[in-house]
């Protein structure tokens, strides 16, 4: 028996290959194994409400955040435009007016 993945739509185990595509006979869903591997490797960054964030989005800070090594504070409700997603613990790179360049955690922002 082949070692094909279950259908991502209905979780059926009866998938089969047809050329480069995988097909589910139960729900007729077709997908590419390469696309599935890319989706697994792609990191999805979500805000505090579970919305997916993308480069260039505008977000709002949901709680006061102390800036490490400084007496400055990023206030709740601060609007941050044109974010850039990066790898690491702090997954948002941005520029905040009056504070400058900064890295934020996605769990402390919400998408506008």
C-alpha positions in Angstrom: 0.0 0.0 0.0 1.3 3.5 -0.8 2.0 6.0 1.8 -0.2 8.9 0.6 -1.5 11.6 2.9 -5.1 11.8 3.9 -7.4 14.3 2.1 -6.9 17.8 3.6 -10.6 18.6 3.0 -12.4 15.5 4.3 -9.6 13.5 5.9 -10.3 10.5 3.7 -7.6 7.9 3.6 -8.5 6.7 0.1 -6.5 9.2 -1.9 -4.8 8.3 -5.1 -2.2 9.8 -7.5 -3.1 11.0 -11.0 0.1 12.4 -12.5 1.3 15.2 -10.3 -2.0 15.5 -8.5 -3.5 13.7 -5.5 -7.3 13.1 -5.7 -9.8 12.2 -3.1 -12.6 9.9 -4.4 -15.0 10.8 -1.6 -15.1 14.6 -2.0 -13.4 15.0 -5.4 -10.8 17.4 -3.9 -7.6 17.7 -6.0 -4.3 19.0 -4.7 -0.6 18.9 -5.4 1.8 17.1 -3.0 4.4 19.9 -3.7 1.9 22.6 -2.7 1.0 20.7 0.4 4.7 20.5 1.4 5.2 24.2 0.8 2.1 25.1 2.9 3.6 22.9 5.8 6.9 24.7 5.5 5.4 28.2 5.3 5.1 29.9 8.7 1.8 31.5 9.3 1.8 34.5 11.7 -1.5 35.2 13.5 -2.5 38.2 15.6 -4.1 38.0 19.0 -7.6 37.4 17.5 -6.3 34.6 15.2 -6.3 36.6 11.9 -3.5 35.9 9.5 -0.9 38.7 9.2 0.9 39.6 5.9 3.7 41.9 5.0 2.4 45.5 4.7 -0.6 45.1 7.0 -1.6 47.7 9.6 -2.0 46.6 13.2 -2.9 48.0 16.6 -1.1 47.3 19.8 -3.5 45.7 22.3 -1.7 46.3 25.6 1.0 48.7 26.9 4.4 47.3 26.1 7.6 48.3 27.9 10.6 48.8 25.6 13.5 46.7 26.9 16.5 48.7 28.0 14.6 52.0 28.0 11.9 53.9 30.0 9.7 54.2 26.9 6.4 52.5 26.6 4.4 51.5 23.5 0.9 52.5 24.5 -2.2 50.4 23.9 -4.0 51.5 20.7 -0.8 52.5 18.9 -1.3 52.1 15.2 1.6 50.4 13.4 1.6 50.7 9.6 3.4 48.6 7.0 4.6 45.7 9.1 7.2 43.2 7.9 7.1 39.6 9.0 10.4 38.0 10.1 11.5 34.7 11.7 12.2 34.6 15.4 10.5 35.1 18.7 9.5 38.7 17.8 8.0 38.1 14.4 7.0 41.6 13.4 9.5 44.2 12.3 8.1 47.7 12.1 8.7 51.4 12.6 6.6 53.2 15.2 6.3 57.0 15.0 8.2 58.7 17.9 9.9 55.4 18.9 11.6 54.3 15.7 12.4 50.8 14.5 11.1 48.0 16.7 10.3 44.3 16.8 7.0 43.1 18.2 5.4 39.8 19.0 2.3 39.0 17.0 0.4 38.0 20.2 0.3 41.7 21.3 -1.3 43.1 18.1 -4.5 42.9 16.2 -5.1 43.5 12.5 -7.1 46.5 11.5 
